[in-house]
Amino acid sequence: LFLSPTPTGTIFTPTPNAGSLAYGCNNLAFIRDVETPDGTVLEPNEHFTRTWKVANNGTCNWLFGFRLVPVSGYQFASDPISVRNAPVTPNEWREFSVNGQAPDDSGTYTQYWQLNDGAGHNFGSLLSISITVRTPTSTPQPTSTSTATATATVTETPTP
């Protein structure tokens, strides 16, 4: 009997050249999912919060005007998320959260976000929201059918 290990959880995908994601001295590295990781299965119209832990792996600070913005995909949410507790110096990390709602229809939906420097330049790793909306299950309703039941009636005949 030969057993081989099976990976569980999210498999790490390395970025070949993290520097290629930078804009000038700004960059962002994805650290890990915190809440509602990719692949989460939700009910139709269910509300959720997606949270990522990220790090400033650039060489300059993230400032007050920096925001996380949606860049493509299904639009769960569209409001930019401001960087809290700015400035964020190189090698510091923050958590960003987006509130969204699953669509009505079943299927897999994905949206991508990226950090923006406030002057229109996106940079860093793409942060994804990828959920699967389950197919609603229909509950079978009992059917009413009428069945005729024979009833015997006994009539006594008087004996002389």
C-alpha positions in Angstrom: 0.0 0.0 0.0 1.5 3.3 -1.1 0.1 6.6 0.3 0.9 10.0 -1.1 0.2 13.3 0.6 -2.8 15.3 -0.7 -2.6 19.1 -0.6 -5.5 20.8 1.3 -6.5 24.4 1.5 -5.4 27.1 -0.9 -2.3 26.2 -3.0 0.3 29.0 -3.1 0.8 30.4 -6.5 4.1 32.3 -6.7 4.4 35.5 -8.7 7.3 35.1 -11.1 8.5 38.7 -10.7 6.7 40.6 -7.9 8.5 43.8 -9.0 6.6 43.7 -12.3 3.4 44.5 -10.3 4.8 47.8 -9.0 4.2 51.3 -10.2 7.2 53.4 -9.4 8.1 52.7 -5.8 4.6 51.4 -4.9 3.8 47.8 -4.6 1.5 45.4 -2.7 1.9 41.8 -1.8 -1.0 39.4 -1.0 -0.3 37.6 2.3 -3.4 35.6 2.9 -7.2 35.3 2.9 -8.7 36.4 6.2 -12.5 36.1 5.6 -14.6 34.5 2.9 -11.8 32.8 1.0 -12.0 32.2 -2.7 -14.2 29.2 -3.5 -16.7 29.9 -0.7 -20.1 28.6 -1.5 -23.0 31.0 -0.7 -26.8 31.0 -1.0 -28.4 33.3 -3.6 -28.4 36.9 -2.4 -26.4 36.1 0.7 -24.4 39.0 2.1 -20.7 38.4 2.8 -17.5 40.2 3.8 -14.2 39.5 1.9 -11.0 40.3 3.8 -7.4 40.1 2.6 -4.2 40.6 4.5 -1.7 42.5 2.4 1.8 44.0 2.8 3.5 47.1 1.4 6.4 45.5 -0.4 7.4 48.7 -2.2 10.0 51.2 -1.2 7.7 54.2 -0.3 4.7 54.8 1.9 1.1 54.2 1.1 -0.5 57.5 1.8 -4.0 58.8 2.8 -5.3 59.1 -0.8 -4.5 55.4 -1.6 -7.5 53.2 -2.1 -8.4 49.6 -3.0 -10.5 49.8 -6.2 -12.4 47.3 -8.3 -10.6 46.6 -11.7 -12.6 43.8 -13.4 -15.1 41.0 -13.1 -18.5 40.7 -11.6 -19.4 43.7 -9.5 -20.1 42.5 -6.0 -19.1 45.9 -4.7 -17.9 49.1 -6.3 -17.0 51.5 -3.6 -13.2 52.1 -3.2 -11.8 51.1 0.2 -9.5 53.7 1.7 -6.2 52.7 3.3 -6.7 53.0 7.1 -4.0 54.2 9.5 -2.0 55.7 6.6 0.9 56.1 6.0 1.8 52.4 5.6 5.5 52.1 5.5 7.4 49.5 3.5 7.1 46.0 5.1 4.0 46.9 7.1 0.7 45.1 6.5 -3.0 46.0 6.5 -6.3 44.2 6.1 -8.8 45.3 3.5 -12.4 44.3 3.6 -15.1 44.5 1.0 -18.8 43.9 1.7 -20.8 42.3 -1.1 -23.9 40.3 -1.9 -24.1 37.1 -3.9 -26.1 37.2 -7.1 -29.5 35.6 -7.6 -28.3 33.0 -10.1 -26.2 30.0 -9.3 -22.7 29.8 -10.7 -19.2 31.0 -10.0 -18.5 34.7 -9.9 -15.1 36.6 -9.6 -14.1 40.2 -9.1 -10.6 41.7 -8.9 -9.4 44.6 -6.9 -6.1 46.5 -6.9 -4.5 49.3 -4.9 -4.5 52.7 -6.5 -2.2 55.6 -5.6 -4.9 58.3 -5.9 -3.5 59.6 -9.2 -5.0 56.8 -11.3 -2.2 54.3 -11.1 -3.1 50.8 -10.0 -0.3 48.6 -8.6 0.4 45.4 -6.8 -1.1 42.0 -6.7 -4.7 41.5 -7.9 -6.9 40.7 -5.0 -9.8 38.4 -5.9 -13.3 37.7 -4.7 -14.4 34.3 -6.1 -17.5 32.7 -4.8 -19.9 30.0 -6.0 -23.6 30.5 -5.6 -25.3 27.3 -4.9 -28.4 26.2 -6.9 -31.5 26.7 -4.8 -33.0 23.4 -3.8 -36.7 23.1 -4.3 -38.6 21.4 -1.4 -41.0 18.9 -2.7 -44.6 19.7 -1.8 -46.9 16.9 -0.8 -49.5 16.1 -3.3 -53.0 15.4 -2.2 -54.8 12.6 -4.0 -58.1 11.3 -3.1 -58.6 7.6 -3.0 -62.0 6.0 -2.9 -62.3 3.6 0.0 -64.9 0.8 -0.1 -67.1 0.6 2.9 -69.1 -2.6 3.7 -72.5 -2.2 5.2 -74.1 -5.1 7.0 -77.8 -5.4 7.1 -79.4 -7.9 9.4 -82.2 -10.0 8.1 -84.7 -11.0 10.7 -85.2 -14.7 11.1 -88.7 -16.1 11.5 
